[in-house]
């Protein structure tokens, strides 16, 4: 699986996923990578925050424990060919994605299915330099 570079650069137009996990701590897999887990369920992401570092791969495991489809979308970013949606998961589905952010800052993510973000299915990736 190729990592996804997450960027705000207009020339690059790259976005990421969805997906982003553990406020309680992204456990490091090795010195050069990190991991997190996010559960999508009942119109919420648990946790709804992930911490990342610029240039350090972050593997995020997404699990849909709800009864509806959900996705992970970074509205201010764009991943070529994916229209900003990083992962669409059916009920019971699990998928892992790897993100690499190239800019520090706070990057909001949502479930872009109708009414889900408005009902509180939102979160953020906090990316440090």
Buried (B, 14 or more C-beta within 10 A) or exposed (E): EEBBBBBBEEEBEBBBBBBBBBBEEBEEEEEEBBBBBBBBBBBBBBBBBBBBBBEBBBBBBBBBBBEBBBBBBBBEBBBEEBEBBBBBBEEEBEBBBBBBBBEEBEBBBBBBBEEBBEEBBBBBBBBEE
